[in-house]
């Protein structure tokens, strides 16, 4: 007996993705606008990598932690803005804002907190980032994103025509804007790990876009007379099964990270899941592919087919 | 779908060898130690996984600059005095010392002597004939400017010296495999595994530990000195809180110490630090104590008086002790600092990241658990979707992960928690390359090709796509590696390596598996 193999996308699927742009373009425009608004309204919750300050993760030695008492104790230290966040029964994340007075002043925070909490807790993690380092890390993060986009753009330009590179870049920026909006709304810590997540999302989304573009390029060579809309549709449809299957596998891997990967990479996994699973695929199919039409891919070819038509008449 | 025998053999041997390099990671420590040295290669666990402290230290470059300027001014004064050339207006402004030579006829002689102060730069600048000083003369006014290259070199030397001293100090703590390396122009990265409270480490590293023995100035009172600072003395605070007026002239400095050990005083029982001078130091100390019996001298550490005992009798043996209400630990730490020597410039901790051993262990188990569960999900999904070909894909992915671990071990790279995440994502990417191939084969089958020609066309056409899509992702990984630090870099390493191994398996290994299967079974239709 043979068990039939799973076909998530039926053979010869032919959905009209190109028509769908009438819906997807405005939706994306609105979502991007909302993301920008969210960014300005809520702002990013900058982690200590970029903002500087102190982060201390403690685990109470008693089964349950008295967070109110801990807050009172720590507030007596007068360290300015101080946040406590409880995880589980006995773990607390303490964040202390950057102290005035340069790098040296930050070091004293840890000593003071240790002095106040004493041996009642286990210190699981201590991070202190001084103002000099945080400014540099933010700079590196921005440079990194910029370099990645430019590098990829140049690569695509060499491998494809410039329209493809531009289309991929618009799709890219769309991904990044939406993901940053997501981070603003959820207030997930924006730190170095988030930059890593953003770059990975970029890579994945491009990976997807390139697969579709590759097919479009192949079809452009093969069907010299097919109208552009039809051709783009064919490109998306022919790669649809692959897009769905790949995204399911990546989703499975990410869900494993999200649920079982531990809190240290939870934020990373959450951002990745949003970016790769929700945005990346959508962008490649509904934004990057139809975008090619507007960027004039195959424009000279249309003319050529026009000539062909006149020859025939 | 044709592989020559030697090529098939080569592919399997390469894949198996690279995977095999990862094996020592799984051996128990005792077995690992028994391996011959060539095979002793292992991934290093990042501080986030094994627990430990990461400290980024900044060398105070401004201090180095200022000191270099002051030294130059003192040198100029010394040279002109030694050669008995009259001068006025010796000033230091920023990095430039200027001096006016009184007598016109001495100018050339002064220039000649002062030029000897300038040193050619070594290191990266060697051979380019760049000097650390630029000396100009205009109507008897000589200017000596420290060149930017000279400053850079001096800062660099300070960093190198600081690294040596920090290393000595950290080694004294007896921790396992601390790593101390230079970062950028003026920074030092200290990583100490297994240390869950770096406070003592920071205290040890953060002190300049410049020790001097000087005489207490008895000719003036503290109040007078504060109101009207004398030329050759300064007011310094002390550990007990009471300030002293201390002569600027240094009798003996920390450089002349050859040993320092903590101990207890035989009479009082309190903790002290016993020290010994080298012969030059002994001689100077003996002379000074002989001439000043009955007067107090001061032991000054980082511009703070530790103690100021009165000299009861000349100290000729070149050994002594420092007392100053120490505990066992502070006496020991001071001894460590004195043995290691003074830092050439102050160090500031600008970044600290410490992970306790408990969290590290939790992160490892969570990371490994997530990796296994993720892999199992993917394996099942591939089997359900592609059947036998799914099995091939799973084997290829397993080889892929094995190869990543092998290369990481070979490089002795650091595995961090984000690094594990990178491996999990590689599983996703590696599967994608198989999906691209299989979907293409399915298409070719639908287009009516025979089994063999569908396989060939599927692989050939999919590979171009795989190359393009993976190289774009690789660019992102390369940028991450370049701009990232610490854990992020760990992610970039595994993610980037994963893309390369994916390309290798997609282009060779998977294809070989399918080819072997095809030549064995000669199927008419493909079970895909």
Interface residues (C-beta under 8 A of the other chain):
Chain A: X2 X3 X5 X6 X8 X11 X12 X57 X59 X103 X104 X107 X110 X111 X114 X122 X123 X124 X125 X126 X127 X128 X129 X130 X132 X133 X137 X140 X141 X143 X144 X147 X148 X151 X152 X155 X156 X159 X192 X193 X195 X196 X199 X200 X202 X203 X204 X206 X207 X208 X210 X211 X214 X215 X218 X238 X239 X241 X242 X245 X246 X248 X249 X250 X252 X253 X254 X255 X256 X257 X259 X260 X261 X262 X264 X265 X268 X269 X272
Chain B: X48 X56 X58 X196 X197 X198 X199 X202 X348 X349 X350 X351 X352 X353 X354 X355 X356 X358 X359 X362 X363 X366 X367 X369 X370 X371 X373 X374 X375 X377 X378 X381 X382 X384 X385 X386 X387 X417 X418 X420 X421 X424 X425 X427 X428 X429 X431 X432 X435 X436 X439 X442 X443 X446 X461 X464 X465 X468 X469 X470 X471 X472 X473 X474 X475 X476 X477 X478 X479 X480 X482 X483 X484 X485 X486 X487 X488 X491 X492 X495 X527 X528
